[in-house]
Amino acid sequence: MTALTTPDAPATTTPHRFSGPRTGASMALVSMLSVQLGIAVAVGLIDDVGAVGAAWLRLAWAGVLLLVLVRPRPSQFTRSSFGAAVALGVATAAVTLLFMGAVARLPMGTASALEFLGPLGVAVVRGHGAGRRWAFVAAVGVLLLTEPWSGGADPVGVAFALGAAACWAAYILLTQRVGDEVAGLAGLAVSMPVAGLVATVVLPVVEGPSVVDRITPELLLVGLGLAILLPVVPFTLELLALRRLTTAAFGTLMSLEPAFALLIGLVVLGQVPDTLAVVGIGFVVAAGVGAERTGARTLPEEDLPFARPQTG
């Protein structure tokens, strides 16, 4: 990735009809759409192979694809950076598995907004003085989303989503370290296979040994398609978008992710939100936009506060 020079300057000045900020914004929006469609399709697999099985199909294929395409070499790593890449893989598996557990029990918009508290928390901490204000706005959004006074939200689903948020925050910190120490995509080409291995170990423990019998060739092909939809396509689009946008602009666009999840959940899965849920997601989106605006600073793309685990 190309490091940005200032928080307000375009990442590239090369004149090209495909190099402007509008094109970059379009790439980021298509990336978010691809992510949420991938999650919606994965939700449809839960009845066949369980939440962990649906996550495993994506992680395993994504690990194989990146390992084959990138072909990381030992010379690209030190002992420390390799260890960080392995830890990143564990964090990637955790956030993906926990999030799939959440969307199995909660509407996509609610689960996505709760998970977004992880990167939002990182951005709030980096925002210094303004952080408390945006944390309060996000807290209001969470209350409206979960409505604890009604007892309607599945507490296990909420716990999974909050666990995914914590793992996403850890992912961000590990991504920063791996991005600093490992060139190109080699770190991702190690972390994703590790994530696939972790999911492979967890799969029979959570879903039972019989889950293997339910994984048909057709499901494996669907999993391959999901791996392309998420993370291969979004990663490529985000990589290109970050060459055209500032970190502040990209982070602000990423803040729209819960709204995309709400829309895809409504259109694809028929999950109709109530009024409070819509307002709650609005609060979380506003907190994300505000935290990114007040916390922007000069960072390499790998340090972006809203960096996404490339699996979901």
PEGI-V409049 format. One record per residue. PSI is psi in radians with two decimals (* if undefined). Layout:
psi=PSI
psi=PSI
This chain:
psi=2.67
psi=2.16
psi=2.48
psi=2.55
psi=-0.71
psi=2.78
psi=-0.23
psi=0.04
psi=2.56
psi=2.63
psi=-0.34
psi=2.56
psi=0.16
psi=2.09
psi=2.13
psi=2.46
psi=-0.29
psi=0.24
psi=0.08
psi=2.93
psi=-0.54
psi=-0.72
psi=-0.74
psi=-0.73
psi=-0.69
psi=-0.70
psi=-0.74
psi=-0.70
psi=-0.73
psi=-0.62
psi=-0.81
psi=-0.69
psi=-0.74
psi=-0.74
psi=-0.87
psi=-0.59
psi=-0.71
psi=-0.74
psi=-0.73
psi=-0.73
psi=-0.70
psi=-0.63
psi=-0.63
psi=-0.28
psi=-0.18
psi=-0.67
psi=-0.47
psi=-0.79
psi=0.13
psi=2.94
psi=-0.73
psi=-0.66
psi=-0.71
psi=-0.70
psi=-0.70
psi=-0.73
psi=-0.72
psi=-0.82
psi=-0.74
psi=-0.84
psi=-0.72
psi=-0.69
psi=-0.77
psi=-0.80
psi=-0.83
psi=-0.64
psi=-0.71
psi=-0.73
psi=-0.70
psi=-0.66
psi=1.20
psi=2.53
psi=2.55
psi=-0.56
psi=-0.26
psi=-0.11
psi=2.57
psi=3.01
psi=-0.70
psi=-0.81
psi=-0.59
psi=-0.73
psi=-0.69
psi=-0.67
psi=-0.67
psi=-0.77
psi=-0.66
psi=-0.68
psi=-0.71
psi=-0.76
psi=-0.69
psi=-0.79
psi=-0.75
psi=-0.80
psi=-0.65
psi=-0.80
psi=-0.77
psi=-0.69
psi=-0.68
psi=-0.61
psi=-0.60
psi=-0.82
psi=-0.25
psi=-0.29
psi=-0.25
psi=2.73
psi=2.62
psi=-0.73
psi=-0.75
psi=-0.82
psi=-0.74
psi=-0.72
psi=-0.70
psi=-0.73
psi=-0.58
psi=-0.23
psi=-0.42
psi=-1.07
psi=-0.54
psi=-0.70
psi=-0.70
psi=-0.77
psi=-0.67
psi=-0.76
psi=-0.71
psi=-0.28
psi=-0.14
psi=-2.05
psi=-0.63
psi=-0.08
psi=-0.72
psi=-0.65
psi=-0.81
psi=-0.52
psi=-0.69
psi=-0.74
psi=-0.77
psi=-0.69
psi=-0.69
psi=-0.75
psi=-0.73
psi=-0.74
psi=-0.74
psi=-0.58
psi=-0.72
psi=-0.41
psi=1.09
psi=-0.42
psi=-0.36
psi=-0.36
psi=0.33
psi=-0.55
psi=2.35
psi=2.04
psi=-0.56
psi=-0.72
psi=-0.72
psi=-0.73
psi=-0.72
psi=-0.77
psi=-0.71
psi=-0.62
psi=-0.70
psi=-0.65
psi=-0.78
psi=-0.70
psi=-0.56
psi=-0.69
psi=-0.76
psi=-0.68
psi=-0.74
psi=-0.81
psi=-0.70
psi=-0.64
psi=-0.70
psi=-0.78
psi=-0.81
psi=-0.69
psi=-0.58
psi=-0.55
psi=-0.31
psi=2.27
psi=2.63
psi=-2.48
psi=0.19
psi=-0.67
psi=-0.74
psi=-0.61
psi=-0.24
psi=-0.78
psi=-0.65
psi=-0.77
psi=-0.64
psi=-0.76
psi=-0.71
psi=-0.68
psi=-0.72
psi=-0.80
psi=-0.62
psi=-0.67
psi=-0.71
psi=-0.57
psi=-1.02
psi=-0.43
psi=-0.75
psi=-0.80
psi=-0.19
psi=2.60
psi=-0.47
psi=-0.23
psi=-0.51
psi=-0.64
psi=-0.37
psi=-0.15
psi=1.67
psi=2.89
psi=-0.61
psi=-0.73
psi=-0.62
psi=-0.67
psi=-0.68
psi=-0.72
psi=-0.66
psi=-0.76
psi=-0.68
psi=-0.68
psi=-0.60
psi=-0.75
psi=-0.58
psi=1.80
psi=-0.09
psi=-0.90
psi=-0.87
psi=-0.69
psi=-0.77
psi=-0.79
psi=-0.70
psi=-0.64
psi=-0.79
psi=-0.66
psi=-0.67
psi=-0.23
psi=-0.12
psi=-0.20
psi=2.72
psi=2.85
psi=-0.66
psi=-0.78
psi=-0.77
psi=-0.76
psi=-0.67
psi=-0.72
psi=-0.72
psi=-0.44
psi=-0.28
psi=-0.06
psi=-0.81
psi=-0.60
psi=-0.70
psi=-0.74
psi=-0.71
psi=-0.78
psi=-0.81
psi=-0.68
psi=-0.65
psi=-0.84
psi=-0.79
psi=-0.74
psi=-0.08
psi=0.49
psi=1.77
psi=2.01
psi=2.68
psi=3.06
psi=-0.73
psi=-0.63
psi=-0.73
psi=-0.77
psi=-0.70
psi=-0.76
psi=-0.64
psi=-0.71
psi=-0.75
psi=-0.74
psi=-0.78
psi=-0.70
psi=-0.70
psi=-0.78
psi=-0.80
psi=-0.74
psi=-0.69
psi=-0.69
psi=-0.73
psi=-0.30
psi=0.15
psi=2.42
psi=2.99
psi=2.02
psi=2.59
psi=2.79
psi=-0.61
psi=-0.33
psi=0.07
psi=2.21
psi=-0.50
psi=0.41
psi=2.38
psi=2.40
psi=2.22
psi=0.55
psi=-0.02
psi=*
